[in-house]
């Protein structure tokens, strides 16, 4: 009898242990799938909703963001299939998509009104509840694949909603296995921009006089006029030296930094497929209107704010410009033929977007907005 009682108690104890063990196993499974899972290959995959609260920016279940050789293979395949695009490709714009964006990268082209735009951003951030993150790296535009991977990680780690700005060439986040933020930029007519940039590097502006933008030339270079630079075909005013806007949209590959129709076509394709919007400084008014309509969560009240602060932008003009001769302008414009082809592509696309939004040019902008001469 005593033996039967012991057996019965033992069975009950084993049953309880099985229940406890089962419960512990369930808890372990839940924790492992919630936090992390280590695969046999040694890769650690984090739960997407734990790493980022926004499901719009998941890290892929594949290790692309860590696998540089895999990224190189993707780039190699992409380079063989650029294809033709027109300014109308991808239009009309999908505003539902842009209204849901929570991260924006403004990879600003220098001397294209970026400081005027950024000043307006800063005045909007408190009212519209976003963060403006500004890089302190001014001169490094072109990154290695490893540096691009670090940049992707940096952007995805920023608390949203956020606008990040930096002088940097475009990079495709999807190559690293993650969704991309919205890219925006603004361009300017290439020749006036180049002249402005030339003298800004040497003389600064009203805020800060003297050489800027990492100028490291000789005393002779510092005092050389733009006319002399062009007429002597100095490297700074050569075809290669003037090829400065397209790389911002083409990317980080060596071929993107060399004047070619391949780089032009890659930049054009990226504009229509990868950029949410690219504005034009000469039509700054329409650029502001479009940005406000595309991203009201960031830019609501943008034009009204701009009207109140535009008087400050006169200080951004490059100092001590020397009048350029018509001969030098004509020669340099011919050297900038690829840059002009890209600029005209952006202008034509802007006109199509204005038509979609019912922004008449020039009547509407002249009636609704004021002159932008102060920001040139």
N, C-alpha and C positions, 0 to 999 in steps of 0.2 A: 504493500500500500504506500509506504514511504517512498519507495522507488518510483512509482507512478506519479506521485506528487512532484518529485524532483524533475522528472521528464517534462511534465506539464509546464512547470515554471521556466524551464530552459527554453521550451518552444516559444513561450510568450516573450522572453527576453530577446531571443533571436529575431522575432517578428518586429519588435520595437527598433532593434538595431538596423534592420533592413529599411524600415521607414525613415529613420534618421539619415542613413547613408544615401537613400534615394533623394531626400530633401537637399542634402549637401551637394549631390551631383547636379541637381536642377539649379541651385544657386550658382554653382561654379560655371555652368553653361551660360547662364544669363549674364554673369559678370564678364566672362571672356568675350561674348558677342557684343556686349555693350561698350567695353573699353578697348580691348585689343585682341588680335588673334595672330599668333606666330605660326607661319607656314613652315613646311619642311625645308624650303629653300632658304630659310633664315630671314625672309622679309616680314616686317611688322606692318599690318594694315590697321589703321585707326578707324573706328566708327565715324562715318561722315558727319552725323549730327552731333557728335561729341567734339570733333576737331573744329567745326564751324557751325554756328547756329543757323546759318543761312544755307538751305539746301541748294541754292543756286550756285554755290562754289564748292562742289565736292572734290575731294581727292579721289582719283580713279582707283578702282580695286587693283589695277595693274601698277607696277612700280615705275611707271614712266617718269615721274618727277625725279626719281633717283638714278635712272638708267640713261646716262649720257650717250652711250653708243646707240641705244634705241632711238633717241632724239635725232642723232646724226642721220640715221637711216631714213627717218621720216622726212627730214629736210632734203635729203638727196632725191627722194621720190617727188617731193613738191617742186623741186627745181626743174624737173623734166616736163611739168604740165602747168605752165602759167596761163596761156590762153589769152584771148582778146576780151576786153571789157570796154564798155562805153560809159559816158557820164550818166546814162539812164539806167544802167544795170542795178538791180536791187531796189528800184523805186516803183511805187511810192513807199515811203518809210513806214515802218510798223511802230506807231507811237505807244501801243500797249506794252511792247517790250521795253522801250526806253523809260516809260513811267515806272517800271518795276525795278530799275537798276538801283543798286545800293553802293556800288563802287565805280568811280570814274578815274581814269588815268589821263592826265593832260601832259603829253610828252612834247612840250612846247618848243617850237622852232624859235631860235633867238632872233631878235629884231623884227618880230611880227606882231607887236602889240601885246605880248604876253603879260608884261607887268601891269598894263592897264586892265587886262582881263582878271589877273590875279587879285588886284586891289579890290575889284568889284566882288570877286568870290569871298574875300575876307569880310566884306561888309554884310554879306548875306548869311554867313555860316551860323550866327547865333539865332537869327530870325527863323531860319529853315531847319535848324537842328542837325547840321552835319559837321564833320571834322575836316579841316584842311591840313593835309600832311605835306610839307615841302621838303624836298631833298636838299641836303647841304653839299651835294656833289655837283659841281657846276660844269666840269670840263670833260668828264668821262662819258662819252656818248655810246661808244661801241664796246660790247661786253663779250667775253668768252661764254661758251655754253654753261660752264660751271657758275659763272657770275650771273647769267640769265636765270639759272635754276634758283640761285639765292634771291634774286630779285622777285621771282614769282612767289617764293615762300614769304618774303617780306610783305608783299602787297596783300596776300591772303591772310596774313596775321593782323592786319590793321582792323581796328574796330569800325564797323560800318554804322551809318552811312558816312562815306569818306570820299574826298577828292584828293588825289595824289598828283603832284606836279614835279617834273624834272626834265632837263634837257637830256633826252635819251632817245635812241632809235627804237622803232617798234619791235616788239617780240610777240610771237604767237603762243599764248598760254596753253592752247590746246595741244601743242607739241609736247608739253610737259604733263599731259594727262589731267588737265583741270579746265574748268570753264573760265572764260576771260571776262574781266571787267569791261566797261564801256570805255573805248578810246576816243578822245576828242583832240583837235588841234586847230591851228589857224595858220594860213599862209599869207604871203604878201608878194606883190609884183617883184620878180627876182632882181632886176637891176637897181631900183631904188633901195631895196633891202640890202644889196651888196655894198652900195655906196655908204649907207647908214652904218652898216656893220664895220666897214673899213675904218671910218673915222671914230666910231665908238671905241674900237679896240685901242686907238691911239690917244684919244682925248677925253673919253668918258662922257658924262652928261652933267646936267645941272646939280644932281645929287652928289656926284663924286667925279672930280676932274682927274685927268691923267690916264695912262694906259690901263686897259681892262681886258677881261676875257682871256687871261693867261698870255698876253702878248709877251713874246720873248725874243723879238728881233733886235737888230743892231740899231745904233743911233741913226744910221742912214735909212733903215727901214722905217723907223719911227717918223722921220721927217719927209718921207717920200709921198708925193701927192698921188691921188687916184689916177690922174692923167698919166703920170710917169709910170705908174704900176702897169697900166693897160698897154701903153705904147711900147714899153720895153718887154712886154709879155712876161713880167715877173711871175713866179709860181703862184703868188697869192691872187693874181688876176688872170690866170690861165684858164683853160677849159676845165682842168682838174680842180684848180683852186676855187672855181665858182660853183662847183658841183656840191651844193651844201643842203638844199631842201629835200631832194628826193631820198637821200639815205634815211631821213627821219621816218619815212613811210615804207621804205624797202626792207630795212632790217639790218642785222648784224653780220651778215656774211660778207666776206671780202669783195665779192662781185657787186654788192650794193653800194660800195664806196667808190666805184669806178664808173665814169660816164659811159653809159651804154643804153640801147633801147631795151635790153633785158631788164636793167634796173628800173627804168621808167615804167615798163609794163608791170613789173612786180609791185611797184609802189601804187600804180593805178588800181590793180586788183585788190591790194590790201585796203585801199580807201573805200571801195565799194563793198568788200566782204568783211573787213575786220574793224573798221572805224565806224562809230555811231554817227559822227558828224565832223566835217572839216570846214571851218569858216574861212572868210577872206577879209583881211584887214581893210582893204579899200571899200568894202561893204560891211563895215563893222556894225552898222545899225541893224541890218538884216540878220547878221550873225547872232547878235544878242537876242533878237526876237525868236529866232529858231531854237537857240539853246533853251530859252525860257519855256517854249512850248514842248520841246522834246523831254526836258528834265525839270518839270515844275517842282518836284520834291527837293531839288537843289537850287534852282534858279528862279523861283517865283519872286516877282518884284525886281528882277534884274535890271530892266530898263529904267525903272523909276530910281533905283539906287545909282545907276550910272549917271543919270542927269545931275544928281547931287554932288558927284565926286569928279566929274570929267575935267574940271578946271585944274585938278592936281596933275593931270597927265602931261602937261606942257613941260614938266621937269624931266620927262623921260626922253626928250629929243637929244640926239647925239650932238655934242658940242663941236664948234669950230669946223664945220663942213666947208670945204673949198669947192667953188663951182666947177663942175666937170664939163669939159668941152664936148661938143656934139660929135666930134670924131671919135673920142674915147668911148662915149656912150654907144655909138653905133658898133664899134668893134667889140665891145664887151657884151652887148646884147646878142650878137651873133655867136659868141662863145657860150652863152647861156641858153642855147636853143632847146636843149632837153628840159631845162628848168622851166622855160616858158611853156613848153608843151604840157608839162605837168600842171603848171599854174592855170592855164586855160582850161584844162580838164576839170579842175576844182571849181573854177568860176562857172563853167557851163552846168555842172552838177548843182551848184548852189542856186542857179536860176530855176532849175527844174524843181528843187525843193521849195523855193519861194512860191512857185506856181501852185504846187500841191497845197500850200498853206494859205494861198490867197494873198500873198504879200506882193503888192504891185511895185515895180521899180521903174523910175525912181520916185514916182509921185507919193506912194504910201510912206516911204522912209523919210522923204523930205517933210511931209506933213506931220508925222508922228514923232520924229526924232530930230536931233540937232547935228550940226557938223562934227566930224571926227578929226578935223585937221590937227587938233592939239595932240593926238597920240602918234603922229607920224614922226 
